[in-house]
Amino acid sequence: MNLPYVADVTIASGCSKRPSSKAAASDEARRTLRYVEPLSDARTPLADFLSILLDLRLRECTQLVLNVNGRSAEQIFCYPDHLKFRSCLTLFMAATTENTVFKDALLKYFGGEPDTLTLDILAHQTS
């Protein structure tokens, strides 16, 4: 299956607008967060979305990282991207049922410990 690369994605006009002040940024963040569904509500649509558009690529990319030996996640991704990788692994592990590759990557690069901030956000959404 050929999936589009990021370069193939068209960005709608207005996406690059940045708030002019901290208050405006905070207000914009609150408006955006209104539309974020709790994980429990999004689990089925998210699973469908992942399986159709991202599943193969996410698993393949995670497996490629797992195949790297002798380097830490920070050596592979540099700061702060290794932290983003851990957060994504935690999210994908929680959002999918077939999550072995994500658990394996957490085990290899982070001692099996998921990202606590990501878990806190997910717990907050479900409570």
C-alpha positions in Angstrom: 0.0 0.0 0.0 1.4 3.4 -1.0 0.9 6.0 1.7 1.5 9.7 1.0 4.6 11.2 2.5 4.4 14.4 4.5 5.6 16.3 1.5 2.5 15.2 -0.4 0.1 16.8 2.2 -1.4 20.1 1.3 -1.7 22.5 4.2 -4.9 24.6 4.3 -4.4 28.3 4.4 -4.6 29.8 7.9 -2.9 26.8 9.5 0.2 28.8 10.2 -1.5 31.6 12.1 0.0 32.1 15.5 -1.6 33.8 18.4 -0.2 37.2 19.1 -0.2 36.9 22.9 -0.1 34.3 25.7 -3.8 35.0 26.5 -4.8 34.5 22.9 -2.7 31.3 22.8 -4.4 30.0 25.9 -7.8 30.9 24.6 -7.0 29.2 21.3 -5.8 26.1 23.2 -9.0 25.9 25.2 -11.1 26.2 22.0 -9.0 23.4 20.4 -9.2 21.1 23.4 -13.0 21.2 23.3 -12.8 19.0 20.2 -10.4 16.5 21.6 -12.3 13.3 22.5 -11.4 11.2 25.5 -9.5 8.1 24.5 -12.4 5.9 25.5 -14.7 7.7 23.1 -12.1 7.7 20.3 -10.8 4.2 20.8 -12.8 2.6 18.0 -12.5 5.4 15.4 -8.8 5.7 16.4 -8.2 2.0 15.9 -9.9 2.2 12.5 -7.9 5.2 11.5 -4.6 3.6 12.7 -5.3 0.3 11.0 -6.3 2.0 7.7 -3.8 4.9 7.4 -1.0 4.5 9.9 -0.9 1.0 11.3 1.6 -0.5 8.9 3.8 2.5 8.8 3.8 3.0 12.6 4.7 -0.6 13.2 7.3 -0.7 10.5 9.0 2.5 11.7 8.9 1.3 15.3 10.4 -2.0 14.2 13.2 -0.2 12.4 14.0 1.6 15.6 13.9 -1.7 17.5 16.4 -3.1 15.0 19.0 -0.4 16.0 21.5 -1.9 18.4 24.1 -0.2 20.6 22.3 3.2 20.7 19.9 4.7 23.1 16.7 6.4 22.0 18.3 9.8 22.7 21.3 8.9 20.5 18.9 7.9 17.7 16.4 10.8 18.0 18.3 13.5 20.0 16.6 15.7 22.6 13.6 16.3 22.8 12.5 13.8 20.0 13.3 10.8 22.1 10.8 12.1 24.7 8.2 12.4 21.9 9.0 8.9 20.8 8.3 7.6 24.3 5.1 9.5 24.6 3.9 8.2 21.2 4.8 4.6 22.1 2.8 5.0 25.3 -0.2 6.4 23.4 -0.2 3.8 20.7 0.2 1.0 23.3 -2.9 2.3 25.1 -4.9 3.0 22.0 -4.4 -0.3 20.2 -4.9 -3.9 21.2 -2.1 -5.4 19.1 0.6 -3.3 20.8 3.5 -5.7 21.2 5.9 -3.7 19.0 5.2 -0.6 21.0 5.7 -2.4 24.3 8.9 -4.0 23.0 10.3 -0.5 22.1 9.3 0.8 25.5 11.1 -2.1 27.1 14.3 -1.8 25.0 14.7 2.0 25.1 12.9 3.1 28.3 13.2 0.1 30.6 9.5 -0.8 29.9 8.3 2.4 31.6 5.6 4.3 29.7 5.6 8.1 29.7 3.9 9.1 32.9 2.7 12.5 31.6 1.0 10.8 28.7 -0.6 8.3 31.0 -1.8 11.1 33.3 -3.4 12.9 30.3 -5.1 9.7 29.3 -6.3 9.0 32.8 -7.6 12.6 33.1 -9.6 12.1 29.9 -11.3 8.9 31.2 -12.2 10.2 34.6 
